Amino acid sequence: MSNYGESDSEAVLMHTPVAQELAIDIIEGRWEIGRPVTLEEIQRRFSISRTVAREVARQLQSVGAVEVRKRLGIVSRPVSEWSALNTQVVNWKLHSNQRRSQLISLTELRLAVEPAAAAGAAAHAPMDVKAKVAVLAVEMRKTGEQGMLEQFHEYDIEFHSLLLKYSGNELFAALADVVSTILRGRVEIGMYPQQPEPEALDAHQEVADGVLKGDPAMAREGMRRIVDEVDEAVSQNI
């Protein structure tokens, strides 16, 4: 039995880890699809209040993980019907035994989107954003080479987010949070290099140079190199 013992100050936040544990139960088959669970069962299992249990149900329902049925309870739904691009769903899958297939799918998404987004940023981003991307590439090299990995990861997330947000494509921009979740998730599950490869740092610099110069082809090629390196790393480590 898990114990998420609840205090007044923590109650409002308790539903998130509980929802994650229940979602992973569905993903990994411990909570069979279609089997109802009551709020009372969730309360007992996690030592939480009914208010928090309701929030858990709402969070799971909001992404399609469960259906709440009157007089029956909370019914789990097939993972294939969940909101696949919801950041919570992405994070849950990365922390489950479905990590392999999720990383492959996410990397394929990045291969399809990020080179085009980098090219779009080179063509459409305002100059202050282009300058920021250039600064981030310099800071990534500095922190990466010095082994300052926590700061390096933050710069990396901001780098990729800016390119998506200022690509000139609103659908690419909408994926910025998803890509940030992917990058953070790889760090959390130990699937990120302990030392950035020189080639990866060079590729980030190529993207930044292309964006700053307004050269979409250069930015696209640099990003293709980055995501190809990720694809290779994922293939070797899962």
N, C-alpha and C positions, 0 to 999 in steps of 0.2 A: 504493500500500500504506500502510495506517495503521500507526503504530508507537506502541504503548503500553508501551514499554520498562519492564520490571518490576524493582523493587528488593524486597528482603525485606520492608521495612516497608510497602510499597504493595501487595504482592501480593493481600492479602485484599480490597482495595477495587477492584482492576482489573476485576473481572467486570462491574461496573455500567455504565461507559461503553462497554465492548465489547458488552454485551447491547443497550444502546440503539442503537448503530450498526447492529448486525445486525437489530434489530427495525425500524428505519427502512428498511433495505434491503428487508425484506419488504413494508412498507407502500407503498414507492415503486416496487416491482416489479423491483428489481435482483436480489433473491433470489426466483426464481420459486416459486410455490406447488407443493409436492410434490417439489421438488428436494432430494436429500440432500446434506449437507455433513458432512465428518468432523471430529473433534476436531483431527486433525493439520492440516487446512486452516485452522482457526481459530487454532491455535497459530502457524502460519507467517505468516498475514496480520497478526496483531496483536503478534507477538513476545512471547507469553505462555507460561507453563508449562501443562502438561497439567492440573494441579490447578485453575488459574484457568479454563481452557477448560471443564472440567466444571462449574464454578460458573456460567459463562455459560449452558451448556445447561440447567442446573437452573432458573435464573432465567427463561429463555424458556419452558421447559416449564411452570413453575408458573402462568403466565397463559394457557396454551393457544396460545402463538405457534408452538411447534414440538412435534413428537413424536419421541422418541428410540427408534430401532428397532435392535435388535441386528443386526450384520453389514451394516447399511445406513448408519446415521449419524443425523444430526439433520435431520429433515424439516420444512420450513416448512408452516404451516397457514394457511387463509384468515383474514384479519383479522376478518371477521364472526363468527368462532368464538372470538375471544379474550375474556378477561374485561374487558368494556367499562368497568366501574366500578373496576377496579384502578387505583390512582394511578400506577403505572409506565406502564400502557398509555395512560392519559390524557396523561401527560407526553410519551411517545413520539409520539403523534399530533399534539400541539401543536407539536412540533419537526420535523414532516415536511411534505411537500407536501399532506397531507390536513388541514392546519390549518383551512381554511375550514369544511369540513363538520363537523369536531370542535367548533369554536367555536359553530357554529349548534346542534348537538345539546346541548352543555353549557349554552348559554344557555336553550334550551327546558326543560331539566331544572331549572335555577334558577328559571325563571318558574313552573313547576309546584309546586316544593317550598318555596322560601324565604319567600314571603308567608305560607304556612300555618305554617311554622316560627316566624316572628316572632310571629304571633298566638298560637301555642302557648306561646312563651316568656313572653309577657305574662300568660298565664293560669297557667302552671305553674312558672316559674323561681323559685328561692329569692331572697329579697331581696338577698343579697350579690351574686348574679349580676346581678340587675337594676341594682344600683348600679354594678357594673363596666361593664356595657353603656353606662350613662349617661356614665361617665368616659371610656370609649373614644370616644364620639361627640364629646365636648369636645376630646379630644386629637387626633382626626382633623381637626377644623376648624382647630385651632391649627397643626398640622404641615402640613396641606394648604395653608393660606393663606400660610404662611411658606416654602413650597417645600421642606420637609424630606421629600422623597418616600420615602426608604428607611424612615424611621420611620412615615410615613403608611401605607405598604403593610402593615407589620407590625401596626399597630393595626386596619386594615381586615380583615385575615385573622382576627385574634383576635375581632373584632366578629361576623363572620359565623359563625365556628366556635362561639362561645358560644350564639348563638341556635339553631343546629341541635342542639347537644348538650343544651340545656335546654328543648327544645320540648315535651317530654313524649311524644315519638314516637320509639321506638327505631330505626325505619327512617330517619327524618330524621337522627338522631344519627349513624348509620352513614355518612352522606354528608359529615360534617364534613371529613374528610381529603380527600375528592374536591374539595369546593369550595375548600379551601385550595390544593390543587394547581392548580386552574383559575386562581385569583387570582395565584399565584406564576408560573404559566406565561405568563399575559398580560403580566406585567412582563418576563419573560425574553425574550419574542419581540417586545417593543416594541409591544404592543397595549393598553397602558394609558395613559390621558391623562397628559401631562407635568405638567398642572396640574388638580387636581380641580375640576369645575364647581361653582359655588355651589349649583346646584339639587341636585346629588348630596349635598353636605354637609348641606343642609337636610333632605333625605330621610332621611339617617342619623340626624339629630337627631329627626325625627318618629318613627322606629322606636324610638329610645331613650326618648323621652318616653312613647310608648305602652306600652312594656315596663315602665318604672318606675311608671307610673300603673295598671298592670294593665288596660289598654285594648286588647284584641285587635284591634278594628277599626282603631284608629289605627296600631298596629304593622304590621298587614297592608298597609294602604294605603301607608305609608312604604316598606316593602320592595318593594311592587309598583312604585313610582316608581323605586327604585334599579335593579331588574332591567330595567325598561322602558328606562331610560337605557343600560344595558349592551347590550341588544338593538339599540337604535338605533346605538350606537357600533360594534358588531360589523358591522352591516349596511353602514355607511358606509366601513369600513376594510378589508374583505376582498373 
